[in-house]
Amino acid sequence: MSNSASAGTRFSVLDRSRIRQGHDAGEALRDTVALAREAERLGFHRFWVAEHHGVPGVAGSAPTVLAAAVAAATRTIRVGTGGVMLPNHRPLVVAEQFGVLESLFPGRIDMGLGRSVGFTDGVRRALGRDREDAEADDFAGQLEELLGWFRGTSPTGVHARPSEGLTVPPFVLAMGEGAEIAARSGLPMVIGDLRDRERMLRGVERYRSAFRPSTWAERPYVVISGTVAVADTEAAARDLLVPEAWSMAYARTHGTFPPLPTVEAVRERVMTAKERELFEGGLRGHVAGPAEEVVAELAGVVRETGAEEVLVTTSTYDRAALVDSYRGLARALGLDSPGPG
C-alpha cells in the first residue's frame, strides 16, 4: 500500500451471509464459503462470519458451524466470528465449539464475541432472553467464564474438552460499554462503524487509556470495521450500497430485514417519506468509490485511530460486483505483494 499511514496494517473481511431476492439461504451460505476462498487468494488476513436469528434476509444463524465450513474450504486465512453473541449461549458450550474448531484447524481460529441479543422481542424470547436482558449486563462475567474454560478455571469443577489448554484469540465487539470491557479484560477490540468517526475515535481512546495487559494480549489491539465498496466510478460504488440501504430502511420501518433486492427494484419502488429518509441516510458515510480514493480514505482513518487492522464488510445483490469490489481493494492495498497483511 502506497500510503505510509497504513504500513503494517492488516486488512480482513466480514461476511454476513445476506440472502438475495430470488435466491435461497443455502446459496447465501455457499456464497460466503466461496468468498472466503477468494479472500484467501487475494491476501486478506482474516475471514469472519456473523450471528443473526430469525432474519429473513440473513442466512448466518450459526457462526461456529459456518466458520467450520469456511475453514475446511480454505488453507491459510484465519477464520472466525464477528461475532458469536455471548448472551445467547452458555460460555461452556461456546468454549467447546471453539475448542473443536481450533483442534480441527490449529492456529487459524479467532473468537470474536459480542454482547447483542435478538433483534425483536420474539427472537429474544426464543433465545431465552427478555427485554430486561437486552443490554446483556452480565457480558463481562460471561466473558470471564468463557476465557476461564480455556485456562482451566471452572465454576463447577468440570473441564472443557478439548478447549482447556488451547489458545483461541478472543476479540470483543465494542458496542456501548464494549470498549471498557475489552480494555479491562485485556483483549483486542473490534469497533465500528466508519460512518461515525467521532464516536469510533472516542471508543478507541477509552479502550487504549483503560487497557490492562493480560495473558491474551500484552498491548491494545484495535480493529476498525465498516462498509467498504470499490468500483470504477463513484456511481457504481454507490450502486453497491443500494440493496442493503433499502433493506435496512425497510427493517427500520417494518421490523424485519428482508432479502436484498436488485438496484433496479429499489429504483422502481415508491417509498414513503420515512423510507426515503432512512434509505438516503443508509447510503451516506460509508467508504465507497474508486479503489485509490477508498484506500486513501482508509489510510486517513487508520492514521486517526492508530488501528492495527481494518475489517471490511460489503453486502450487495450483485455477487460479481461484490467480488470485484474486494479484488479492486486488495489490488490497491497491495495485499498480494510481499509484506504485512
C-alpha positions, 0 to 999 in steps of 0.5 A: 500500500502506497500510503505510509499511514497504513504500513503494517496494517492488516486488512480482513473481511466480514461476511454476513451471509445476506440472502438475495431476492430470488435466491435461497439461504443455502446459496447465501451460505455457499456464497460466503464459503466461496468468498472466503476462498477468494479472500484467501487468494487475494491476501486478506488476513482474516475471514469472519462470519456473523450471528443473526436469528430469525432474519429473513434476509440473513442466512448466518444463524450459526457462526461456529458451524459456518466458520467450520465450513469456511475453514475446511474450504480454505488453507491459510486465512484465519477464520472466525466470528464477528461475532458469536453473541455471548448472551445467547449461549452458555460460555461452556458450550461456546468454549467447546465449539471453539475448542473443536474448531481450533483442534480441527484447524490449529492456529487459524481460529479467532473468537470474536464475541459480542454482547447483542441479543435478538433483534425483536422481542420474539427472537429474544424470547426464543433465545431465552432472553427478555427485554430486561436482558437486552443490554446483556449486563452480565457480558463481562462475567460471561466473558470471564467464564468463557476465557476461564474454560480455556485456562482451566478455571471452572465454576463447577469443577468440570473441564472443557474438552478439548478447549482447556489448554488451547489458545483461541484469540478472543476479540470483543465487539465494542458496542456501548460499554464494549470498549471498557470491557475489552480494555479491562479484560485485556483483549483486542477490540473490534469497533465500528462503524466508519460512518461515525468517526467521532464516536469510533475515535472516542471508543478507541481512546477509552479502550487504549487509556483503560487497557490492562495487559493480560495473558491474551494480549500484552498491548491494545489491539484495535480493529476498525470495521465498516462498509467498504465498496470499490468500483470504477466510478463513484456511481457504481460504488454507490450502486453497491450500497443500494440493496442493503440501504433499502433493506435496512430502511425497510427493517427500520420501518417494518421490523424485519430485514428482508432479502436484498433486492436488485438496484433496479427494484429499489429504483422502481419502488415508491417509498414513503417519506420515512423510507426515503429518509432512512434509505438516503441516510443508509447510503451516506458515510460509508467508504465507497468509490474508486479503489485509490480514493477508498484506500486513501480514505482508509489510510486517513482513518487508520492514521486517526485511530492508530488501528492495527487492522481494518475489517471490511464488510460489503453486502450487495445483490450483485455477487460479481460486483461484490467480488470485484469490489474486494479484488479492486481493494486488495489490488490497491492495498497491495495485499498480494505483494510481499509484506504485512497483511 
